[in-house]
Amino acid sequence: MKKIFIILIVFMTISNSYSQTDSKEEVQQEFMFYVYSDGNRITDLTSEKQKLHIQKVGAYIENLARTGKLKDAQPLEMEGTKISSNKGNFSETQLNKDKKVIAGYYHILAVNMEEAINIAKADPRFEEEGWEIVIRPIKKVEGIN
């Protein structure tokens, strides 16, 4: 019985050390990618190029999901309202969809900012002009997330 118990403790120790090693290597941070567009870039494309754009971006998103790097991604409508406040007085401003606006977002998992940047650079939107991606690490705050 003592031998089984000792073997079990040794096995658990070895197993635990492997899982700790693996978790150190695979610790991933969360990042938000905000995709900016100069106006509605998609409507500037021909029907054929729109289809190609959607296929390429779809394949990019599919690859991120398959490799465990994607938590979520969505396009955003070009219309919207910006709300601001000054001492309790609110103001609302309609977004100008012909100017630079956030066209979508990705919620990404990456080991560090360098990997996040490399993931963003692979976005096929960069084959076209007028796109930017802002990368922001998600801050972990006790009690909020």
C-alpha positions in Angstrom: 0.0 0.0 0.0 2.9 2.4 0.8 4.5 1.7 -2.5 1.3 2.6 -4.4 0.9 5.7 -2.3 4.5 6.8 -3.0 4.2 6.0 -6.7 1.0 8.0 -6.8 2.7 11.0 -5.1 5.7 10.8 -7.5 3.3 10.5 -10.5 1.3 13.5 -9.3 4.4 15.5 -8.8 5.7 14.7 -12.3 2.3 15.3 -13.8 2.0 18.6 -12.0 5.4 19.8 -13.1 4.6 19.0 -16.7 1.3 20.9 -16.5 3.1 23.9 -14.9 5.7 23.9 -17.6 3.0 23.7 -20.3 1.0 26.5 -18.7 4.0 28.8 -18.6 4.6 28.3 -22.3 1.0 28.7 -23.2 0.0 31.6 -21.0 -1.9 33.9 -23.4 -3.0 37.5 -22.9 -6.1 39.0 -24.4 -5.9 41.7 -26.9 -8.5 43.8 -28.7 -7.8 44.7 -32.3 -9.8 47.7 -33.5 -10.1 47.7 -37.3 -10.2 51.3 -38.7 -11.3 52.1 -42.2 -11.2 55.3 -44.2 -14.9 55.4 -45.0 -16.8 52.3 -46.1 -13.9 50.5 -47.9 -16.1 47.6 -49.0 -18.5 49.7 -51.0 -15.6 51.1 -52.9 -14.8 47.7 -54.3 -16.4 46.0 -57.3 -18.8 43.1 -56.6 -16.1 40.6 -57.6 -13.5 42.3 -55.3 -16.0 42.4 -52.4 -16.5 38.7 -52.7 -12.7 38.1 -52.7 -12.3 40.5 -49.8 -14.9 38.6 -47.8 -13.4 35.2 -48.7 -9.9 36.3 -47.6 -11.0 37.9 -44.4 -13.2 34.8 -43.7 -10.2 32.5 -44.2 -8.1 34.7 -41.9 -10.8 34.5 -39.2 -11.2 30.8 -39.7 -7.5 30.2 -39.2 -7.4 32.3 -36.0 -10.3 30.3 -34.6 -8.7 27.0 -35.7 -5.4 27.9 -34.0 -7.1 29.0 -30.8 -6.1 32.7 -31.2 -9.6 34.1 -31.7 -12.2 34.7 -29.0 -14.5 36.8 -31.1 -14.6 39.0 -34.2 -17.4 41.1 -35.7 -17.8 43.8 -38.3 -19.5 47.0 -37.2 -22.1 49.2 -38.9 -20.5 52.4 -40.2 -23.2 54.5 -38.5 -23.0 55.3 -34.8 -23.1 58.0 -32.2 -20.4 59.2 -29.9 -21.5 60.3 -26.5 -19.5 62.6 -24.3 -20.0 64.3 -21.0 -18.7 67.4 -19.3 -19.8 67.9 -15.7 -23.0 65.9 -16.3 -23.9 67.6 -19.5 -24.1 65.1 -22.3 -23.5 65.7 -26.0 -24.1 63.3 -28.9 -22.3 63.4 -32.2 -23.2 61.2 -35.2 -20.2 59.4 -36.6 -19.2 60.5 -40.1 -19.2 57.2 -42.0 -17.1 58.8 -44.7 -14.2 59.5 -42.2 -12.0 57.1 -40.4 -14.2 54.9 -38.2 -13.9 51.6 -36.4 -15.2 49.1 -38.9 -14.9 46.0 -36.7 -13.0 44.3 -34.0 -11.1 41.1 -33.1 -10.8 39.7 -29.6 -7.5 37.9 -29.8 -5.4 35.6 -27.6 -1.6 36.0 -28.0 1.5 35.3 -25.8 2.6 38.9 -26.0 2.3 42.1 -28.0 4.9 40.9 -30.5 2.7 37.9 -31.4 -0.4 40.1 -31.4 1.3 42.5 -33.9 2.2 39.5 -36.1 -1.3 38.3 -36.0 -2.6 41.7 -37.0 -0.1 42.1 -39.9 -1.4 38.9 -41.4 -4.9 40.4 -41.9 -5.6 40.4 -45.6 -7.1 43.9 -45.4 -3.6 45.2 -45.5 -3.4 44.1 -49.2 -5.7 47.1 -49.8 -5.2 50.8 -48.9 -7.1 52.6 -46.2 -7.1 50.1 -43.3 -5.5 50.4 -39.8 -5.6 48.1 -36.8 -5.1 49.4 -33.3 -3.9 46.7 -30.9 -4.7 47.1 -27.2 -4.0 44.6 -24.4 -7.0 43.9 -22.2 -6.2 45.0 -18.7 -7.2 42.5 -16.0 -8.7 44.2 -13.0 -9.7 42.2 -9.9 -13.5 42.2 -9.5 -14.3 43.4 -13.0 -13.1 40.5 -15.2 
